[in-house]
Amino acid sequence: MVTGANRGLGLEFVRQCLARGDLVFAGCRNPGNAVDLQALSVTHPGQLAILTLDVTDEVSIDASVEAVHSQVDGLDLLINNAGAYPRGETPITLNATTMLQAFHLNSVAPMIVAQRCLDLLRSGNHPRIINISSKMGSLWWKEREGGGDYSYCSSKAALNMLTRTLALDLRPDGIIVVALNPGWVQTDMGGSSADLTPTESVRGMLGVIERLTEADTSKFFTREGQEHPW
């Protein structure tokens, strides 16, 4: 199950998971406008289910999880990818509403989606929860790069802490929970001058995901599989 699956990294996760034969549940707010997802559903009949999913709406989350449950008994992989990056924040322009929206989408929503998927994950094969984070959520990185980007950086730092906390609580269930830094990627969020294509980033992350063991739970990784400084 992939959130934010209509574009960017989410869409590329869907593409590559379909290519390897997975049954994929792709969540996005407006499936009718998700042209690329709709095209993939045509070329992969019976392999892709598109869900109407607003990760900031618990009713929408519950309906999506129920739709998954109606088709499968267990979930092997949850990729919390949906996120937002407010631009241009300074100490003067910082806005409480913008910050709270960013925290809801980037930090709180992945935990609520994971919570609602727990029964499915407990019945899955080698279950894993992958929270797409960022180097910008690293306190180590921030010290070296300077200020700004308050909402995004702090919400991703919160996601990292929530990832570690959830991992510790789910360790007895055998559910692996990690945060992944996808790198600087050529998406709407990353911009055209970024270092990596979505294909390269997702290929690396899927390689890391497939190599995860229970000893890796609670960690923060780069797309190459190296532990990321917190």
ABEGO torsion letter per residue (X at the ends): XBBGAABEAAAAAAAAAAAAGBBBBBBBABAAABAAAAAAAAABBGABBBBBBBAABAAAAAAAAAAAAAABABBABBBBABBBBBBGBBAAABBAAAAAAAAAAAAAAAAAAAAAAAAAAAABBGBBBBBBBBAAABAAAAAAAEBEGAAAAAAAAAAAAAAAAAAAAAAAAGBBBBBBBAEBBBBAAAEAABABBAAAAAAAAAAAAAABBAAABGBBBBAAGBBBBX
